[in-house]
Amino acid sequence: MKRVFNFSPGPSMLPLEVLQKAAGEMCDTGNTGQSVMEMSHRSKDYKPIIEKTEQLLRELMAIPDNYKVLFLQGGASLQFSMVPLNLAKPGKKAVFIDTGIWSDKAIKEAAKFTAVDVRASSKDRAYTYIPEAPPAKEDDAYYHITQNNTIVGTKWASIPDTGSVPLVSDMSSNILSEPLDVSKFGIIYAGAQKNLGPAGVTVVIIRDDLIGHAGPEVPAMLRYDIHAKEASMYNTPPCFSIYMVGLVLEWLKNMGGIPAIAKLNREKADLFYQYLDNSNLFNSPVEKPFRSLMNIPFVFNPAHKAAENDEKKAELEKLFVKDAASSGLVNLAGHRLVGGMRASIYNAMPIEGVKELIKFMKQFEETQNV
Ligand code: PMP
């Protein structure tokens, strides 16, 4: 079997044990004589699967009892619309902190349904930092942040205190990566395809008092009250993806939960940033206090002769990505909108993958120094 180290921003690597377990029970899940993909979502066979997945998430994240966990579809992108459709209030503004392309998309969707106030932005320095969070105002409808910015590689160093204004956080690319006090948030949402499992399911963690405020015109599928009342079974949920999330959570629990993975994530990221900070050829464009543990963009040092003009730099990027892939280190190209290179090192990336990447980069650097 050939396995590469996959540095994709998502869908991304899954733990091998999880894939093997799923493969082992592909045709007969839990001695039912059926694949989980064939089960009725309302059957007695499937019920324990979704319940166990929710229970593990509650346990690992210490989700308080006054929060519902929903398994929805439509990706994090649909939450860009669902949040305003359910939380916006006439005469009040939805507050956003603009920290990159995903924040911007969330802002543009919300603006279709509500007045928005982009209260701070880091666009002035190409989103390479997280701006100071201005205070919430009493009559703000909610306050939205993108906690980890997948494309530019920044993360909030601390969570803003928004008082009684519900804090809404897109945690698509950092959920389960570090300890978190869920009670600081009104809503947390995340597409699964990075730290939770395969694409197809979106996890929404929502405080009870924020459910039930959508106007009557809001379609059933976009209402938190309906999904909460029906325990994510208003319609057919993404059964297989939810099952896979359950296996990933079990894996995480067995390895010591969030404290253990957070330590490993810190170790992996420190190794990589240390290398970048000492390299003559590669640089991290992100300001130090705001560096993501999950997504690490890097660029060629413009002072290096191998990348002294745009043409040389573009050629070198192509060569780097191609040579890395030949060495089993795949998906290292930066996002198409920002260029450069990026290593996404989510929970399932073993530290060996990061070490292999650094080894490869050192060798690549040597070939450019001659
Ligand atoms: N927010 C963030 C921070 C993301 O990284 C992504 C996807 N990469 C999205 C939202 C969009 O997620 P989806 O594709 O699940 O809609």
Residues whose N, C-alpha, C, O or C-beta is under 5 A from the ligand:
A	BS01	PMP	G74 G75 A76 S77 L78 W102 N148 T150 D170 S172 S173 G191
